[in-house]
């Protein structure tokens, strides 16, 4: 995961330099072609958001396509390129803009208090049924456009390292790692994240999958750094508890 995030940062730096030149040349066609190189990860992020909204009953399947949002980015980036100072700002701007576009279009997803309040009472059949339901409703069928496809960006599974961070917690992670396959771990994290409200889930995703710093996330979400730290800590705790109740008890 760290290698993928590093590759994205390098690509963003190269792309930013090229975009600055193309904007000065007033060449929107080549500008959009260059910007397309960094959009696969954005496209995947938007797809996850739309799939989650479908799974939570906040969006009818087929109402939106990720392209509806990524296409608008071409316009927004070109118009504001002169205000973007550096590759890191470009990276943040892309996610901040697409977040705003999504939130203008989607109904707010609520925190599933019933699920988390009863997380220590579910039986194995109940867990299986809930995850099967999510698998049917939440996986989605958005396909990356061929010209935007990048296999390196598709290998971004959640891992136990995203959740278990202290030495004591890592002992639990080792037990889970020995009994669960990588896809099983990632799918469970996705399922639990889907039960969180949008701000909590988004902050967790931006930090773990996109590699943004807490300060950058605060900018994207337009909240304080303290709030980001608080929400990320809570999200980790909820996911950790779900693993313990699902697989270790």
ABEGO torsion letter per residue (X at the ends): XAAAAAAAAAAAAAAAAAAAAAAAAGBAAAAAAAAAAAAAAAAAAAAAAAAAAAAAGABBBGABBAAAAAAAAAAAAAAAAAABBEAAAAAAAAAAAAAAAAAAABBBBBBBAAAAAAAAABBAAAAAAAAAAAAAAAAEABBBBAAABBAAAABBBBBAAAABABAAAAAAAAAAAAABBAAAAAAAAAAAAAABBAAAAAAAAAAAAAGBBAAAAAAAAGBBAAAAAAAAAAAAAAAAAAAAAAAAX
